Amino acid sequence: MILAVAAFYYTKVENSLWVEDKQMLLATNSDPAYGAFLNQLQKECPYYEPNGARYRGCLTNLLLERGNEVNEYYDNLIADLRANVDPEFLTARETFTDHLAKLNRTWLTYRDQFCMAQADQYWGGSNQGGFYNTCRLYETEKYRLLLEGFREEWI
């Protein structure tokens, strides 16, 4: 009986922590898609279930997975751009490919610095690393969507 009450209490506390932290995360971002992103992230990495270490590990693993997906998507986009040898768009395509390569070299630095600045608001908190990785995941998703848009325009 005591275990059942304790489990119920801690489940309620964890759920309320998720709600409070989600509200703080949403307060730092005015992008309407961010709320939907957080809801999807909650399905993939349940907040502090069963504990904080497992949650942060899930975020780290998901970030590695998404990073690999973005790298693969970028490599395929560049290969497809180079495979198109239509002379009418050769200069534009080469210029775009050059700019895209420069963007790809710098976006990780931007993402990480931006997210560090965001996470600094929670300095010393138990979930600062979680906030940092959540931000990095969201910025990675935004970059992937940007690459998808480029694919639609150029391929």
Secondary structure, 3 states (H helix, E strand, C coil): CHHHHHHHHHHHHHHHHHHHHHHHHHHCCCCCHHHHHHHHHHHHCCCCCCCHHHHHHHHHHHHHHHHHHHHHHHHHHHHHHHHCCCHHHHHHHHHHHHHHHHHHHHHHHHHHHHHHHHHHHHCCCCCHHHHHHHHHHHHHHHHHHHHHHHHHHHC
